[in-house]
Amino acid sequence: MSEVREAVRSRYAGVAKQLKVIQAGPMDRNAGCCQADGPDCGCSGSYSAADLKAIGLSESVSLGCGNPTMLAELEPGQIVLDLGSGAGLDVLLSARRVGPSGHAYGVDMTDEMLALANANREKSGLTNATFLKGTIENVPLPDSSVDVVISNCVINLAEDKGAALKEAFRVLQPGGLFAVADMVELEPLDEMVKKQLDSWAGCISGTIPIEQYRTRLLEAGFRDPDFEVHATQTMPGVEGKVGSAYVRARKPG
């Protein structure tokens, strides 16, 4: 396992243990991907109270930078895959939206997160959700097996983002939708920050510029990539700026 991947795994294993203990109360604001859950980050208020109540969870279990389930406009009967599913919030919301005739899968490499996600699934009462162990560069699902790929502030964590995007393309059916929330680099970050493993695991160092992201989507085979930056973030004493973005693209079909 590479140093970057181990740094990410270790960080989110620790976050999973935190969430297990304090899920019903306020969480450590430095635990999640966005560092601070507030309007400057794009995390807070992304989910409706009614949706959260329906699955018995609070927004505190989201470590993301938006709400990809809203972006994906899910329909009954669809098959959905969440890359880096964490505590399972987006998978469970997706499972509820696609209904009994559909299914939602989540893939995560962290055992502690998988255990927490499965516990949350039991709590929700949903039976059309499955959590799989794997990486976003090596998803344990067949080719052309899902209608929609979502992800929430995870692709930026991958060392090889091109491989992750090609894997998303592989599992999507022709005409399938890629709809993710992710962090992007808006102004060049200090080179020293880009090399820090803790900043990478915190969704800062691994960000790439939008045009580079667009190029990698096109190289993977996607068409019509679209980016909507909905929040920006600066770090005290650090050059550069990152932002929370909604990203959509289609697999030709």
Secondary structure as the mmCIF struct_conf table of DSSP 4:
data_model
#
loop_
_struct_conf.conf_type_id
_struct_conf.id
_struct_conf.beg_label_comp_id
_struct_conf.beg_label_asym_id
_struct_conf.beg_label_seq_id
_struct_conf.end_label_comp_id
_struct_conf.end_label_asym_id
_struct_conf.end_label_seq_id
HELX_RH_AL_P HELX_RH_AL_P1 GLU A 3 ILE A 22
TURN_TY1_P TURN_TY1_P1 GLN A 23 ALA A 24
BEND BEND1 GLY A 25 GLY A 25
HELX_LH_PP_P HELX_LH_PP_P1 PRO A 26 ASP A 28
TURN_TY1_P TURN_TY1_P2 ARG A 29 ASN A 30
BEND BEND2 ALA A 31 GLY A 32
TURN_TY1_P TURN_TY1_P3 CYS A 33 CYS A 34
BEND BEND3 GLN A 35 ALA A 36
BEND BEND4 GLY A 38 GLY A 38
TURN_TY1_P TURN_TY1_P4 PRO A 39 GLY A 42
TURN_TY1_P TURN_TY1_P5 SER A 44 GLY A 45
BEND BEND5 TYR A 47 TYR A 47
HELX_RH_AL_P HELX_RH_AL_P2 ALA A 49 ILE A 55
TURN_TY1_P TURN_TY1_P6 GLY A 56 GLY A 56
HELX_RH_3T_P HELX_RH_3T_P1 GLU A 59 VAL A 61
BEND BEND6 GLY A 64 GLY A 66
HELX_RH_AL_P HELX_RH_AL_P3 PRO A 68 ALA A 72
TURN_TY1_P TURN_TY1_P7 GLU A 73 GLU A 73
TURN_TY1_P TURN_TY1_P8 PRO A 76 GLY A 77
STRN STRN1 ILE A 79 LEU A 83
BEND BEND7 GLY A 84 GLY A 84
TURN_TY1_P TURN_TY1_P9 GLY A 86 ALA A 87
BEND BEND8 GLY A 88 GLY A 88
HELX_RH_AL_P HELX_RH_AL_P4 LEU A 89 VAL A 98
TURN_TY1_P TURN_TY1_P10 PRO A 100 SER A 101
BEND BEND9 GLY A 102 GLY A 102
STRN STRN2 HIS A 103 ASP A 108
BEND BEND10 MET A 109 MET A 109
HELX_RH_AL_P HELX_RH_AL_P5 ASP A 111 SER A 124
TURN_TY1_P TURN_TY1_P11 GLY A 125 GLY A 125
BEND BEND11 THR A 127 ASN A 128
STRN STRN3 ALA A 129 LYS A 133
STRN STRN4 THR A 135 THR A 135
TURN_TY1_P TURN_TY1_P12 ILE A 136 GLU A 137
STRN STRN5 ASN A 138 ASN A 138
BEND BEND12 PRO A 140 LEU A 141
TURN_TY1_P TURN_TY1_P13 ASP A 143 SER A 144
STRN STRN6 VAL A 146 ASN A 152
BEND BEND13 CYS A 153 CYS A 153
HELX_RH_3T_P HELX_RH_3T_P2 ILE A 155 LEU A 157
BEND BEND14 GLU A 159 GLU A 159
HELX_RH_AL_P HELX_RH_AL_P6 LYS A 161 VAL A 171
STRN STRN7 LEU A 172 GLU A 187
HELX_LH_PP_P HELX_LH_PP_P2 PRO A 188 ASP A 190
HELX_RH_AL_P HELX_RH_AL_P7 GLU A 191 LYS A 194
TURN_TY1_P TURN_TY1_P14 LYS A 195 LYS A 195
HELX_RH_AL_P HELX_RH_AL_P8 LEU A 197 ALA A 201
TURN_TY1_P TURN_TY1_P15 GLY A 202 CYS A 203
BEND BEND15 ILE A 204 ILE A 204
TURN_TY1_P TURN_TY1_P16 SER A 205 GLY A 206
STRN STRN8 PRO A 209 PRO A 209
HELX_RH_AL_P HELX_RH_AL_P9 ILE A 210 ALA A 220
TURN_TY1_P TURN_TY1_P17 GLY A 221 GLY A 221
STRN STRN9 ARG A 223 GLN A 233
TURN_TY1_P TURN_TY1_P18 PRO A 236 GLY A 237
STRN STRN10 LYS A 241 ARG A 250
#
